[in-house]
């Protein structure tokens, strides 16, 4: 039986209180219940949710310093990974959960209300739209994404949302290094630079996991992100 409290402490140095552990449990129950009606995750058991969603989300701390009031946006958050799981572990973060599918945003709002969390919200929009909203563009210290798009398109989603001096973290599998190679031109145009690629090892998971750490060095030019669909159809 895997123990989230022990694993979060041993792997990432995160101390979870009983209240936070209960919040993770409630989140798991809601996720599996709603998953019977709307497609939120391919993962079906609480133990798998613990490792592949909650613990994997917490691995973000290997790539970023978490300060109180750090503004975080999770791009294509789906059912809230990694952003909502990170918010439970670090309640002092200000977190925006950006998601293009309305039903998923409804789920996120339901979980946020059920857990009584403050300083976290769903945003129903595409990244290509959010990147031009004055209250979103250039507003975030930390921009996260897991399983949303190949890295050249993901850079176009993420970098416009980051502050200059902020960081983007793309959570990737076996293709991480290949995707970094494909993103050199996108990073140059959008004002980012890969600082490091950090390996994440999770119990019971064999496939490789990597955090691609991207620093935002310069303002992203105004035309980016391009129109919805263009970043994936015609990657930079
Ligand atoms: N990040 C979550 C995770 O790892 O469990 C969800 C991953 S899911 C495979 C990808 C999600 O990204 C979907 O919910 C999809 O609606 C959303 N998405 C894809 N493209 C997007 C875009 N351009 N803007 C906002 N959300 C997007």
Boltz pocket constraint, residues with backbone or C-beta under 6 A from the ligand:
constraints:
  - pocket:
      binder: B
      contacts: [[A, 40], [A, 75], [A, 76], [A, 77], [A, 78], [A, 79], [A, 80], [A, 81], [A, 82], [A, 98], [A, 99], [A, 100], [A, 101], [A, 104], [A, 125], [A, 126], [A, 127], [A, 128], [A, 145], [A, 146], [A, 147], [A, 148], [A, 157]]
      max_distance: 6.0
